[in-house]
Amino acid sequence: MEFTNELRERLLKIAPAQFGHHIEHGFMHPRIKPVEPFMKLAGPAVTVRATERDGSALYYAIMKAPKGSVIVVDRGEEDTFAIAGDQLVLMMQHRELGGLVIDGPATDRVGLGKLGFPVFCTGFSPVTTLCKGTNGAVQVPVQCGGAVVHPGDIILGDADGVIALSPEILTEELVQTAENMTKSELVRAEKVEKEGYRFLQRDDMDVVKFFEYDKEELINDIKKECCYDK
């Protein structure tokens, strides 16, 4: 599915969790969270692998990334040195990028919050990377939060976390399904607020009947029907 500004606006209105109902892979570990809960992102991935104390590859990616891109950074096992702070993110903001996802810590937490630019990371650290030009790769398959991310994958994130969807998986049908689930929840919330509706059971499955039904007896009946008299 081609990523357009219209699609971006549609995706920003949908919680990634609505897609999470339908995917078996592509979800990042919940430890990767936004700096502030209000932050959301949706955009095609520009990938960075930077597993040492060198952030030069990230700067290169920022310089080359198309507007609206979400930069996804694979830090390997590095979880001490922050690869991004408020000044780097200010550059991303001025270059009109769509967001930053790091499988590792950031720094300048207060400054990042004030900027409001969507940054997702595992935490924060007072020690940082340097720009040395000794390590890193851009636009290669990476692993971020346990999810494999390819350049061009669609990255979605909100207060709950981040998922990565390939353009082949993100079909119009899937987007519409997620939109319909969102609309259904909004309708229910409105009924609760305006009509005093009480949400007491699921509409799509009778879980009480499922767990209380005598399934063993049913299986025995099926076995009897399947047995031939000899």
ABEGO torsion letter per residue (X at the ends): XBBBAAAAAAAAABBAAAAAAABABGBBBAABBBABAABBBBEBBBBBBBABBBAAAAAAAAAABBBGBBBBBBAEABAABBABBAAAAAAAAAAGBAEBBBBEBBBGAAAAAAAGBBBBBAEBBABBBBBAGABEBBGBBBBBGGBBBBBGBBBBBBAAEBBBBBAAABBAAAAAAAAAAAAAAAAAAAAAAAAGBBBABBAABBAAAAAABBAAAAAAAAAAAABBBX
